Amino acid sequence: MDSGTAVADRAVAFPGSVREALDAMTACPQATLVAGGTEVMTLVNSGALRPSCLVVLDRIEELRGVWFGDQEIVLGSATTCADLMQSDVRGVLPALAQAARSIASPGVRSRATLGGNLLSGKRPGGPAAAAPTRDLLTVLVALNAVAVCRSEQGWRQLPVAELYARDGGVNLRPGELLTALRVPTCGGRQGFMKVGTRAGAARSLVTFALAADLSARTVTCAIGGFSPLAVRVDHAGQWLAEHVDWENGAIPDPTTYPRFARLIAEGLVVPGSAGPAGRTTVAVPQSYREQAAEVCARRALVRALPPAGWLEQVAQYQQRAEFVRNRARVERAERGLPPEPPVPGQMPGAQPPGGGLSRGAGA
């Protein structure tokens, strides 16, 4: 089917605010929402999805951007994966930035949105879709994020994990719009890892996220990818909290890494080969998923809490590298060579230092 024909055959609304979006959803209760369109428009253009009308959200600025507060960070639902990789977000939510980076290709990440990634998949009673691609969900569950929804009846807030039914369907009420995610600030370390069906951009077989709060001395972790849902692994987090050097933010005993990883793998309960989302869950042997979960857990833990003394070694390497650079400058000066290379001060297309997201910003 021609893409122009696919869209022309149905009504399309382009609201400029949340209020206008709710009005459009009220006027057409069966409307399909489109943000980045990386999944929905592919289905529409191929004829696999035939909505009666489309409500396009990419003109609503209030749904895009990141707001930084003392107690929480608010992420607009139409914030793109590329925005989540920016330095400001990466500094406070590194696991979310890592997960965003693992999604598809740079071109897709520039369009794919936070809300679209979370709400892809089947609705109760509807056909299955790409539910296991909810890579961001695993991180948000580990971070105790809260979903904020808006409808004609007002606001509704609920833990992000409660957005989903047990079959992987999305528990949004009729006429309800996901507007933002509220993430409590975590004064600690985070890590995310993913194993897919192949190297590079691929559907997830296992995703794992971990957050260690150094002030509260707690660890929360979640695992997903093997089904439409991501689940907390509280028993593993409680065990790990007893084996952390909280004063230094490190793991003193190297055997903690494989023991923790094995604890995650042994608790992995995978549904049937088809899974709750039917054809969307990739069928692989249970032993392979356990091994993948073990690898993800171990590597995510290393990212979040490195071995004792590791950070000191990194600092030494950085000092050594700086010494080498300074020595090279001195040697060039002694030989009468130019101190700078024959290139402009900034590479073409490079971003100036200090760039990042601000309130309401977004690519």
ROPA-193266 format. One record per residue: residue in one letter; chain; x, y, z of N, C-alpha, C in turn. Coordinates in steps of 0.2 Angstrom, whole numbers, m for minus. Layout:
<rs>
R rest kette  n_px  n_py  n_pz ca_px ca_py ca_pz  c_px  c_py  c_pz
R    A     A     X     Y     Z     X     Y     Z     X     Y     Z
...
</rs>
This chain:
<rs>
R rest kette  n_px  n_py  n_pz ca_px ca_py ca_pz  c_px  c_py  c_pz
R    M     A     4    m6     0     0     0     0     4     6     0
R    D     A     3    11    m4     7    17    m4     6    21     2
R    S     A    11    24     5    11    27    12     6    33    11
R    G     A     6    37     6     2    43     5    m5    41     5
R    T     A    m7    35     2   m14    33     2   m16    30     9
R    A     A   m11    27    12   m13    24    19   m15    30    24
R    V     A   m12    36    23   m13    41    28   m19    45    25
R    A     A   m20    46    19   m25    50    16   m32    47    17
R    D     A   m32    40    18   m39    37    18   m42    37    25
R    R     A   m38    41    30   m41    41    37   m40    48    39
R    A     A   m44    50    44   m43    57    47   m36    57    51
R    V     A   m33    63    51   m27    64    55   m28    71    58
R    A     A   m26    71    65   m26    77    69   m19    79    71
R    F     A   m18    85    71   m11    87    74   m12    92    79
R    P     A   m14    90    85   m15    94    91    m8    98    93
R    G     A    m9   104    95    m3   108    98    m2   108   105
R    S     A    m7   105   109    m6   105   116   m10    99   119
R    V     A    m8    97   125   m12    91   128   m19    92   128
R    R     A   m22    98   129   m29    99   129   m32    98   122
R    E     A   m28   100   117   m31    98   110   m30    91   109
R    A     A   m25    88   111   m25    80   110   m30    77   114
R    L     A   m32    79   120   m38    75   123   m44    77   119
R    D     A   m45    83   117   m51    84   113   m52    80   107
R    A     A   m46    79   103   m46    74    97   m47    67    99
R    M     A   m45    65   105   m46    58   107   m53    57   109
R    T     A   m56    62   112   m63    62   113   m68    62   107
R    A     A   m66    66   102   m69    66    96   m69    59    92
R    C     A   m63    56    93   m62    49    89   m59    44    95
R    P     A   m64    41    98   m62    36   104   m57    31   101
R    Q     A   m58    29    95   m54    23    92   m47    26    89
R    A     A   m45    32    91   m39    35    87   m33    31    89
R    T     A   m28    31    85   m21    28    86   m17    34    87
R    L     A   m13    34    93    m9    40    94    m2    38    91
R    V     A     1    44    88     8    43    85    12    49    88
R    A     A    18    47    90    23    51    92    29    52    88
R    G     A    33    47    88    39    47    84    37    43    77
R    G     A    32    38    78    30    35    72    34    29    69
R    T     A    39    27    73    44    22    70    41    16    70
R    E     A    36    14    74    33     8    74    26     8    71
R    V     A    22    13    73    15    14    71    14    15    64
R    M     A    18    20    61    18    21    54    20    16    49
R    T     A    25    12    52    27     6    48    21     1    47
R    L     A    17     0    53    12    m4    52     6    m1    48
R    V     A     5     5    49     0     8    45     1     8    37
R    N     A     8    10    35     9    10    28    10     3    25
R    S     A    11    m2    29    11    m9    27     4   m12    26
R    G     A    m1    m9    29    m8   m11    29    m9   m16    35
R    A     A    m4   m17    39    m5   m22    45   m10   m18    51
R    L     A   m10   m12    51   m14    m8    56   m18    m3    52
R    R     A   m25    m3    53   m29     1    49   m33     5    54
R    P     A   m31    10    57   m34    14    62   m39    19    59
R    S     A   m45    20    62   m50    25    59   m47    32    59
R    C     A   m43    34    63   m40    40    63   m33    40    67
R    L     A   m29    45    66   m23    46    69   m22    53    73
R    V     A   m20    53    79   m18    59    82   m11    59    83
R    V     A    m8    64    80     0    65    79     2    70    85
R    L     A     6    67    89     8    71    95    15    75    95
R    D     A    18    75    89    25    78    89    25    85    88
R    R     A    19    89    89    19    96    89    18    98    96
R    I     A    17    94   101    15    96   108    22    97   111
R    E     A    24   103   112    31   104   115    30   102   123
R    E     A    25   103   126    24   102   133    26    94   135
R    L     A    25    90   130    27    83   131    34    81   130
R    R     A    38    86   128    45    85   126    50    88   131
R    G     A    55    85   133    60    88   137    61    84   144
R    V     A    66    87   148    68    84   154    68    90   159
R    W     A    65    89   165    64    94   170    68    91   176
R    F     A    73    94   178    77    92   184    75    96   190
R    G     A    74    92   195    72    94   202    76    91   207
R    D     A    75    94   214    79    91   219    77    84   221
R    Q     A    71    83   221    69    76   223    67    71   217
R    E     A    66    74   211    64    70   205    66    73   199
R    I     A    66    69   194    67    71   187    61    69   183
R    V     A    59    73   179    52    72   175    54    72   168
R    L     A    52    66   165    54    65   158    47    66   154
R    G     A    47    70   149    41    71   145    40    64   140
R    S     A    34    62   139    33    56   136    35    56   129
R    A     A    35    62   126    37    63   119    45    64   118
R    T     A    48    64   123    56    65   123    59    59   119
R    T     A    63    61   115    66    55   110    72    52   114
R    C     A    73    46   111    79    42   114    85    46   113
R    A     A    86    49   107    92    53   107    93    59   112
R    D     A    87    62   114    87    67   119    89    63   126
R    L     A    87    57   127    89    54   133    97    52   134
R    M     A   100    52   128   107    51   128   111    57   129
R    Q     A   108    63   130   112    69   131   116    69   137
R    S     A   121    74   138   125    74   144   121    75   150
R    D     A   117    80   150   113    81   156   109    75   159
R    V     A   106    72   155   102    66   157   107    60   159
R    R     A   112    59   155   117    54   156   121    55   163
R    G     A   121    61   165   125    62   171   121    60   177
R    V     A   114    60   177   110    58   183   106    52   182
R    L     A   105    50   175   101    44   174   105    40   169
R    P     A   111    37   171   116    34   166   113    28   163
R    A     A   109    24   167   106    18   165   101    19   160
R    L     A    97    24   160    92    26   155    96    28   149
R    A     A   101    32   149   105    34   143   108    28   140
R    Q     A   110    23   144   113    17   141   108    13   137
R    A     A   102    12   140    96     9   137    94    12   131
R    A     A    94    19   131    92    22   125    97    21   119
R    R     A   103    21   121   108    20   116   108    13   113
R    S     A   105     8   116   105     2   114    99     0   109
R    I     A    95     5   108    89     5   104    90     6    97
R    A     A    89     2    92    89     3    85    95     7    83
R    S     A    94    11    78   100    15    75    99    22    77
R    P     A   104    26    75   104    33    77    98    37    74
R    G     A    96    35    67    91    38    64    84    36    67
R    V     A    83    30    70    77    28    73    77    32    80
R    R     A    83    32    84    83    35    90    81    43    90
R    S     A    82    46    84    81    53    84    73    54    83
R    R     A    69    49    82    62    49    81    58    46    87
R    A     A    61    40    89    58    36    94    57    39   100
R    T     A    51    39   103    50    42   110    50    38   116
R    L     A    51    41   122    50    37   128    43    34   128
R    G     A    38    38   127    31    35   128    30    29   123
R    G     A    32    30   117    31    25   111    35    19   113
R    N     A    41    19   116    44    13   118    40     9   123
R    L     A    38    13   128    34    10   134    27     7   132
R    L     A    24    10   127    17     8   125    17     4   119
R    S     A    22     2   116    22    m2   110    20    m9   113
R    G     A    17   m13   109    14   m19   111     7   m20   110
R    K     A     4   m26   113    m3   m27   113    m7   m24   118
R    R     A   m13   m22   116   m18   m21   121   m22   m27   123
R    P     A   m25   m27   129   m29   m32   131   m34   m34   125
R    G     A   m34   m40   123   m38   m43   117   m36   m41   110
R    G     A   m31   m37   110   m28   m35   103   m23   m39   101
R    P     A   m20   m38    95   m15   m42    92    m8   m41    95
R    A     A    m4   m45    95     3   m45    98     7   m40    93
R    A     A    12   m36    97    16   m32    93    23   m33    96
R    A     A    27   m28    95    34   m29    97    36   m27   105
R    A     A    32   m30   109    32   m29   116    39   m29   119
R    P     A    43   m35   118    49   m35   121    54   m30   119
R    T     A    53   m25   115    57   m20   113    57   m14   118
R    R     A    53   m15   124    53   m10   129    59   m10   133
R    D     A    65    m8   130    71    m8   134    71    m3   139
R    L     A    68     3   138    68     8   143    64     6   149
R    L     A    59     1   148    55    m1   154    59    m4   160
R    T     A    64    m8   158    67   m12   163    71    m7   168
R    V     A    74    m1   165    77     4   169    72     7   173
R    L     A    67     9   170    62    13   174    59     9   180
R    V     A    58     3   179    55    m1   184    61    m2   190
R    A     A    67    m2   188    72    m3   193    73     4   197
R    L     A    71    10   193    72    16   196    65    18   200
R    N     A    61    14   201    54    16   204    51    22   201
R    A     A    51    22   194    48    28   191    40    27   191
R    V     A    37    33   191    30    34   191    27    37   184
R    A     A    22    33   182    19    36   175    14    41   177
R    V     A    13    46   173     8    51   174     4    51   168
R    C     A    m3    51   169    m8    50   163   m13    56   164
R    R     A   m15    58   159   m20    64   159   m26    62   154
R    S     A   m32    63   157   m38    62   153   m43    67   155
R    E     A   m49    67   152   m54    72   153   m56    71   161
R    Q     A   m55    66   164   m57    65   171   m52    67   176
R    G     A   m46    70   173   m41    72   177   m34    68   177
R    W     A   m30    69   182   m23    66   182   m24    59   185
R    R     A   m19    55   183   m19    48   186   m11    46   186
R    Q     A    m9    44   192    m2    42   193    m1    35   196
R    L     A     3    31   193     4    25   195    11    22   194
R    P     A    14    17   198    20    15   196    21    12   189
R    V     A    26    13   186    27    12   178    25     4   177
R    A     A    27     0   182    26    m7   181    18    m9   180
R    E     A    14    m5   184     7    m6   184     4    m3   177
R    L     A     7    m1   173     5     1   166     3    m5   162
R    Y     A     5   m11   164     4   m17   160     0   m22   164
R    A     A    m4   m26   160    m8   m31   162    m3   m37   162
R    R     A    m5   m43   165    m1   m49   165     1   m52   158
R    D     A    m4   m50   154    m3   m53   147     1   m48   143
R    G     A     4   m43   146     8   m38   142     4   m32   139
R    G     A    m3   m32   140    m7   m27   137    m6   m20   141
R    V     A    m7   m15   138    m6    m8   141   m13    m6   144
R    N     A   m12    m5   151   m18    m3   155   m20     4   155
R    L     A   m19     8   149   m22    14   149   m30    14   148
R    R     A   m33    19   152   m40    19   151   m42    23   145
R    P     A   m48    22   143   m51    25   136   m50    33   137
R    G     A   m47    36   132   m46    43   132   m40    46   136
R    E     A   m36    41   138   m30    43   143   m24    44   139
R    L     A   m20    49   141   m14    50   137    m8    50   142
R    L     A    m3    46   141     3    46   145     7    53   143
R    T     A     8    57   149    11    63   148    18    64   150
R    A     A    20    60   155    27    60   158    28    54   162
R    L     A    35    54   164    37    49   169    41    53   174
R    R     A    39    51   181    43    54   186    48    49   189
R    V     A    54    51   189    59    47   192    62    50   198
R    P     A    62    46   204    65    49   210    73    50   209
R    T     A    76    55   211    83    56   211    86    50   215
R    C     A    92    48   212    95    42   215   102    44   216
R    G     A   104    45   223   111    47   224   116    41   224
R    G     A   117    38   218   121    33   218   123    31   211
R    R     A   124    24   210   127    22   204   121    17   200
R    Q     A   122    17   193   117    13   189   121    10   184
R    G     A   118     4   181   120     1   176   115    m3   172
R    F     A   116    m4   165   111    m7   161   115   m11   156
R    M     A   112   m17   155   115   m21   150   109   m25   146
R    K     A   111   m27   140   106   m30   135   109   m35   131
R    V     A   106   m41   130   108   m46   125   103   m46   120
R    G     A   104   m46   114    99   m46   108   101   m52   104
R    T     A    97   m53    99    97   m58    94   103   m58    90
R    R     A   107   m52    90   113   m52    86   117   m46    88
R    A     A   123   m45    86   126   m39    87   123   m32    84
R    G     A   124   m27    88   120   m21    85   113   m20    87
R    A     A   109   m16    83   102   m15    85    98   m22    84
R    A     A    95   m24    89    92   m30    89    86   m30    94
R    R     A    82   m35    93    77   m36    98    80   m39   104
R    S     A    78   m38   110    81   m40   116    79   m47   118
R    L     A    84   m51   120    83   m57   123    82   m57   131
R    V     A    87   m52   133    87   m51   141    89   m44   141
R    T     A    86   m40   146    88   m34   148    89   m33   156
R    F     A    94   m30   158    95   m30   165    97   m23   167
R    A     A    94   m20   173    95   m14   175    96   m14   183
R    L     A   101   m10   185   103   m10   192   104    m3   195
R    A     A   101    m1   201   103     6   204   105     5   211
R    A     A   110     7   213   113     7   220   113    14   223
R    D     A   109    15   228   108    21   231   113    22   237
R    L     A   118    26   236   124    26   241   122    29   248
R    S     A   117    33   247   115    37   254   110    32   258
R    A     A   105    29   254   101    24   257   103    17   258
R    R     A   109    16   255   112     9   255   107     4   253
R    T     A   104     5   248   100     0   245   101    m1   237
R    V     A    99    m7   235   100    m9   228    93   m11   225
R    T     A    91    m9   220    85   m11   216    88   m13   209
R    C     A    85   m18   207    86   m21   200    80   m24   197
R    A     A    80   m24   190    75   m27   187    77   m30   181
R    I     A    73   m35   178    75   m39   172    69   m39   168
R    G     A    71   m39   161    65   m39   156    68   m42   149
R    G     A    64   m41   144    67   m43   137    64   m49   135
R    F     A    63   m54   140    61   m61   138    54   m61   138
R    S     A    50   m56   140    43   m56   140    41   m48   139
R    P     A    35   m47   138    33   m40   137    34   m36   144
R    L     A    35   m39   150    35   m36   156    42   m36   158
R    A     A    44   m31   163    50   m31   167    48   m32   174
R    V     A    52   m36   178    50   m37   184    56   m35   189
R    R     A    54   m33   195    59   m32   200    62   m38   203
R    V     A    69   m38   204    72   m44   207    74   m42   214
R    D     A    70   m41   219    71   m38   225    76   m43   230
R    H     A    75   m49   229    79   m54   233    86   m53   232
R    A     A    88   m52   225    95   m51   223    97   m45   225
R    G     A    93   m39   225    95   m33   227    97   m33   235
R    Q     A    93   m36   238    94   m36   246   100   m40   247
R    W     A   101   m46   244   108   m49   245   114   m45   243
R    L     A   113   m42   237   119   m38   235   121   m32   240
R    A     A   115   m29   243   116   m23   247   121   m25   253
R    E     A   121   m32   255   125   m34   261   132   m35   259
R    H     A   134   m34   252   140   m36   250   144   m30   246
R    V     A   141   m24   248   144   m18   245   148   m14   250
R    D     A   153   m11   248   157    m6   252   154     1   251
R    W     A   149     2   255   145     8   254   149    15   255
R    E     A   154    15   259   158    20   260   162    23   254
R    N     A   164    17   250   168    19   244   164    18   237
R    G     A   158    15   238   154    14   232   157     8   228
R    A     A   159     3   231   163    m2   227   161    m9   230
R    I     A   163   m14   226   163   m21   228   169   m24   231
R    P     A   170   m25   237   177   m27   240   179   m34   238
R    D     A   174   m39   237   175   m46   236   174   m47   228
R    P     A   179   m49   224   177   m50   217   173   m56   216
R    T     A   172   m60   220   168   m66   219   160   m64   220
R    T     A   159   m58   222   152   m55   223   149   m55   216
R    Y     A   153   m53   211   150   m52   204   147   m59   201
R    P     A   151   m64   201   148   m70   198   142   m73   203
R    R     A   143   m72   209   138   m75   214   131   m71   213
R    F     A   132   m64   212   126   m60   211   123   m62   204
R    A     A   127   m63   199   124   m65   192   121   m71   192
R    R     A   124   m76   196   121   m83   196   114   m82   200
R    L     A   113   m78   205   107   m77   209   102   m75   204
R    I     A   104   m70   200    99   m68   195    97   m73   190
R    A     A   101   m77   187   100   m82   182    96   m87   185
R    E     A    97   m89   191    93   m95   194    86   m93   196
R    G     A    85   m86   197    78   m84   198    74   m82   192
R    L     A    77   m83   186    74   m82   179    68   m87   178
R    V     A    62   m84   178    57   m89   176    54   m86   169
R    V     A    55   m90   164    53   m88   157    47   m91   155
R    P     A    42   m88   152    36   m91   150    37   m96   144
R    G     A    32   m99   142    32  m103   136    36  m100   130
R    S     A    37  m105   126    41  m102   120    38   m96   116
R    A     A    32   m96   116    29   m90   113    28   m84   118
R    G     A    27   m86   124    27   m80   129    20   m77   129
R    P     A    19   m72   134    13   m69   134    11   m65   128
R    A     A    16   m62   125    15   m58   119    15   m62   112
R    G     A    14   m69   113    14   m73   107    20   m73   103
R    R     A    19   m71    96    25   m71    91    30   m66    93
R    T     A    29   m62    97    34   m56    98    40   m59   102
R    T     A    39   m64   106    45   m66   111    49   m71   107
R    V     A    55   m70   106    60   m74   103    61   m81   106
R    A     A    60   m86   103    61   m93   106    68   m95   106
R    V     A    71   m95   112    78   m98   113    78  m103   119
R    P     A    83  m107   119    83  m112   125    83  m108   131
R    Q     A    80  m111   136    81  m108   143    88  m108   146
R    S     A    92  m112   144    99  m112   146   102  m106   143
R    Y     A   101  m104   137   104   m98   134   102   m92   137
R    R     A    95   m91   139    92   m85   142    96   m85   149
R    E     A    96   m90   153   100   m90   159   107   m87   159
R    Q     A   110   m90   154   117   m87   153   117   m80   151
R    A     A   113   m78   146   112   m71   145   111   m67   151
R    A     A   106   m69   155   104   m65   161   110   m65   165
R    E     A   114   m70   166   120   m70   170   125   m65   168
R    V     A   126   m65   161   131   m60   158   129   m53   159
R    C     A   122   m51   158   119   m45   159   120   m42   166
R    A     A   118   m47   171   119   m45   178   126   m43   180
R    R     A   130   m47   178   137   m46   180   140   m40   177
R    R     A   139   m39   171   142   m33   168   138   m26   170
R    A     A   132   m26   171   128   m21   174   131   m19   181
R    L     A   132   m24   185   135   m23   192   142   m20   191
R    V     A   146   m22   187   153   m19   186   152   m12   184
R    R     A   147   m10   179   146    m3   177   144     1   183
R    A     A   139    m2   188   137     2   193   142     3   199
R    L     A   144    m3   201   149    m4   207   155    m7   205
R    P     A   160    m4   203   166    m7   201   170   m10   207
R    P     A   175   m15   205   179   m18   211   183   m13   215
R    A     A   184   m14   221   188    m9   225   194    m8   222
R    G     A   196    m2   222   203     0   219   203     1   212
R    W     A   197     0   208   197     1   201   197     8   199
R    L     A   193    12   203   192    19   201   199    22   202
R    E     A   203    20   207   210    23   208   214    21   202
R    Q     A   213    15   200   217    13   194   216    18   188
R    V     A   209    19   187   207    23   181   210    30   182
R    A     A   210    33   188   213    40   190   220    40   188
R    Q     A   224    34   190   231    34   188   232    34   180
R    Y     A   228    30   177   228    30   169   227    37   166
R    Q     A   222    40   169   221    47   167   226    52   168
R    Q     A   229    51   174   235    55   176   241    54   171
R    R     A   242    47   170   247    45   165   246    48   158
R    A     A   240    48   156   238    50   149   239    58   149
R    E     A   238    61   154   239    69   154   246    70   154
R    F     A   250    66   158   257    67   158   260    66   151
R    V     A   258    61   147   260    60   141   259    66   136
R    R     A   253    68   137   251    74   133   255    80   134
R    N     A   256    82   141   260    87   142   268    86   140
R    R     A   270    80   141   277    79   139   278    80   131
R    A     A   273    78   127   273    79   120   273    87   118
R    R     A   269    91   122   269    98   121   276   101   122
R    V     A   279    99   128   286   101   130   291    99   124
R    E     A   291    93   122   295    91   117   295    95   110
R    R     A   288    96   108   287   100   102   290   107   103
R    A     A   289   110   109   291   117   110   299   117   110
R    E     A   302   112   113   310   112   113   312   111   106
R    R     A   309   108   102   311   107    95   309   112    90
R    G     A   305   117    93   303   123    89   297   121    85
R    L     A   294   116    86   288   114    82   282   118    84
R    P     A   277   119    80   271   122    81   267   118    87
R    P     A   264   121    92   261   118    97   254   115    96
R    E     A   251   118    90   244   115    88   244   112    82
R    P     A   240   107    80   240   104    73   237   109    68
R    P     A   238   108    62   235   112    57   228   110    55
R    V     A   223   111    60   216   110    59   212   115    63
R    P     A   206   116    61   202   121    64   201   119    72
R    G     A   198   124    76   197   123    83   192   117    84
R    Q     A   187   116    80   182   112    81   180   107    75
R    M     A   179   101    76   177    97    71   170    99    68
R    P     A   169    98    61   163    99    58   157    95    61
R    G     A   152    99    63   146    95    66   147    94    74
R    A     A   153    96    77   154    94    84   149    99    88
R    Q     A   147    97    94   143   101    98   147   104   103
R    P     A   146   111   104   150   114   109   150   111   116
R    P     A   155   112   120   155   109   127   149   112   131
R    G     A   146   108   136   141   110   140   134   110   137
R    G     A   133   107   131   127   107   128   123   101   132
R    G     A   116   102   132   112    97   135   105    99   135
R    L     A   101    95   138    93    97   138    92   102   143
R    S     A    87   106   142    84   110   147    77   109   147
R    R     A    73   113   152    66   112   152    63   113   145
R    G     A    59   108   143    55   108   137    59   107   131
R    A     A    66   106   131    70   105   125    69    98   122
R    G     A    71    97   116    71    91   113    72    92   106
R    A     A    75    86   103    77    87    96    71    86    91
</rs>
